[in-house]
Amino acid sequence: MSAAKGKLEDDSAFVLHSYPFRDTSIVVEAFTRQFGRIGLLAKGAKRPKSPLRAALLAFQPLAMAWSGRGELRTLTRAEWVGAQHALTGIALMCGYYLNELLLKLLQRDDPHEILFDAYAAALVGLAGGEPAQAVLRRFEIALLREIGYALQLECDAERGAPLVAEERYAYVLERGPVAVDTPDARAGALELRGKTLLDMARGDFTDPLTAGESKLLMRWLIGHHLDQRTLNTRQLLVELQQL
């Protein structure tokens, strides 16, 4: 990237959201590998012959170039990089849920290359028919870790001892799991099996009890970090009894 002109030649990216701007243009919220979440103005993208028109689709890996500085750069190029199977049905709703999480929890111009790879892997998993709940839980855990809220899933936050699968723990906000008989296991903490937390640390959600408890834990933690702001896509998925 040229510091003098603020021009980027190429970066891997995904479209998170887009909306019309004036008569012929589109504003795009993109998630890029090198620069994180950025806002782009795609001038003339609504015109039928615009080369940007067909490329600016959600969930497709893109190569993007732009110029300018500030909150809204000018998109100069967007091309597909290979092709990914389209998301349909519940997988499509899960994809929009991932996008909404990124839009609401990521600051602009804050790079997260590891999270970018986790997002790309989640889309591949959803498109390939992997169990949606497992894909979402792994991504949610990666997202919170990358923005500075890593979950404690292997040790007792009070005693430092390894968790025991057969015991139950109270998960305390901003701390992690503690034994249910400790003073920190107060009202408002979420009680979970040790096995659930250890399964989550391994990314293993095959146990139905782990799947159910991890869903409750992640919903609770993400709601806390969103300051209880509503996630529209989650509500739709809850109504469909899939999240």
C-alpha positions, 0 to 999 in steps of 0.5 A, spaced: 500 500 500 502 506 498 502 511 504 502 517 500 496 516 495 492 511 500 492 506 494 491 498 496 493 494 490 490 487 492 487 484 499 483 478 500 476 480 502 469 478 503 463 482 503 459 482 510 453 487 508 452 492 502 446 497 501 445 502 495 448 509 495 444 514 491 442 512 484 448 508 481 453 506 487 453 501 493 456 502 500 460 495 502 462 493 509 468 488 507 472 484 512 479 484 509 485 480 511 490 485 512 486 491 514 480 488 518 473 491 517 473 497 512 467 501 509 468 502 501 464 506 496 463 502 490 461 507 485 457 505 479 456 498 481 448 498 480 449 499 473 448 493 469 455 493 465 459 495 471 464 490 473 463 490 480 456 488 480 456 481 479 462 480 484 460 484 490 456 477 493 456 475 500 460 469 502 464 469 496 472 469 496 474 476 493 480 480 491 479 487 492 483 494 491 481 501 493 484 508 494 483 513 499 483 514 506 478 515 512 471 512 514 469 510 506 474 508 501 473 508 494 473 501 491 476 500 485 476 493 483 473 486 486 474 479 483 472 472 485 478 468 487 476 461 485 468 459 487 465 457 493 459 453 493 453 457 495 450 457 502 442 455 502 437 454 507 439 454 515 447 454 512 445 461 509 442 464 515 448 462 519 452 465 514 448 472 515 449 470 523 457 470 522 457 477 518 452 480 523 457 478 529 463 481 525 459 487 524 457 489 531 463 486 534 469 488 530 472 495 530 474 498 523 481 498 521 483 493 526 486 487 522 485 480 525 488 475 520 487 469 524 480 471 525 479 472 517 482 465 516 477 462 521 471 466 518 473 463 511 473 456 514 467 457 517 464 458 510 467 452 507 464 448 513 457 451 512 457 450 505 460 443 505 454 441 510 458 440 517 453 441 523 451 448 523 452 448 531 459 446 531 461 451 526 458 457 529 461 455 536 468 454 533 467 461 530 464 464 536 470 462 540 475 464 535 472 471 535 472 472 542 479 470 543 481 475 537 478 481 540 481 480 547 475 476 550 478 469 550 474 463 554 477 460 560 476 452 558 481 448 561 483 450 568 479 453 574 479 460 574 479 460 582 484 455 583 488 454 577 487 446 577 485 443 571 478 442 570 475 435 571 470 432 566 465 429 571 465 435 576 460 441 575 462 449 574 459 455 575 462 460 569 463 467 571 463 473 567 470 476 565 473 470 569 471 463 567 469 457 571 470 456 578 467 450 583 460 451 584 461 451 592 466 457 591 464 464 593 464 467 586 459 461 584 454 467 585 447 468 582 448 470 575 453 465 573 452 459 568 453 452 571 456 447 566 459 440 566 467 440 566 466 435 560 462 441 556 468 446 557 473 441 555 470 439 549 469 446 547 477 447 548 478 441 543 472 444 538 468 437 539 461 438 539 458 431 538 456 430 545 449 433 545 449 435 552 456 439 550 452 442 544 446 444 548 450 447 554 455 450 549 450 454 546 447 457 552 454 459 554 456 462 548 449 466 547 450 469 554 457 471 553 456 474 546 450 478 549 454 480 554 459 483 550 454 486 545 451 490 551 445 485 550 444 488 543 439 484 539 442 480 533 437 479 528 439 473 525 440 469 531 433 471 533 431 468 526 435 462 527 432 461 534 425 461 532 427 455 527 430 452 533 437 451 529 441 455 534 
